Amino acid sequence: MPNELDVIIVDDVPSVCQVTAKMVGHFYQWGEVLSFEDIDQAVSYCLGREIGVGIFIVDVFLGPESGFWFLDRIKPTFPVAHEDAIIITGQASDEIVNQCIAADITYLIEKPIQFYALQPVSYTHLRAHETMTGISYAVFCLKKGGGGGGGGGGGG
């Protein structure tokens, strides 16, 4: 499966894993969509793979560990895991944003995840791997009722 770019979802809340996997499965066709509720199973799976790339959608808090810990652990198999990660969180505090910046993680999305936020981020990851170019934009802290970036947004 070296030609595939799999999406690996890790969240310790079963409903978040299920909904996120279903959401990604609606538009993602360049590889498998795998989800893990148990961080140790996710680490074992990733370390058992050939060295490669993937897209990781990872919760910040995973029981006693963190999403950052998970990405550090799988680095032997996925050397650019941090750059290929989308961090998800219930509340994007300044501390979490700073951790993402320090870990070279470009994407941070706040739960509940909206389809319109996840699809372009995943697609951008894919295009970056196809063209070997850097990802040129970021999505930070999309909130319910907020305006979003760019062309004016809206209230709500």
Stockholm file with secondary structure:
# STOCKHOLM 1.0

chainA/1-156         MPNELDVIIVDDVPSVCQVTAKMVGHFYQWGEVLSFEDIDQAVSYCLGREIGVGIFIVDVFLGPESGFWFLDRIKPTFPVAHEDAIIITGQASDEIVNQCIAADITYLIEKPIQFYALQPVSYTHLRAHETMTGISYAVFCLKKGGGGGGGGGGGG
#=GR chainA/1-156 SS CTTCCCEEEECSSHHHHHHHHHHHHHHCCSSCEEEESCHHHHHHHHHTSCSCCCEEEEESEETTEEHHHHHHHTTTTCTTTTTTEEEEESSCCHHHHHHHHHTTCCEEEESSCCHHHHHHHHHHHHHHHHHTCCCCCCCBCCCTTCCCSSSCCCCC
#=GC SS_cons         CTTCCCEEEECSSHHHHHHHHHHHHHHCCSSCEEEESCHHHHHHHHHTSCSCCCEEEEESEETTEEHHHHHHHTTTTCTTTTTTEEEEESSCCHHHHHHHHHTTCCEEEESSCCHHHHHHHHHHHHHHHHHTCCCCCCCBCCCTTCCCSSSCCCCC
//
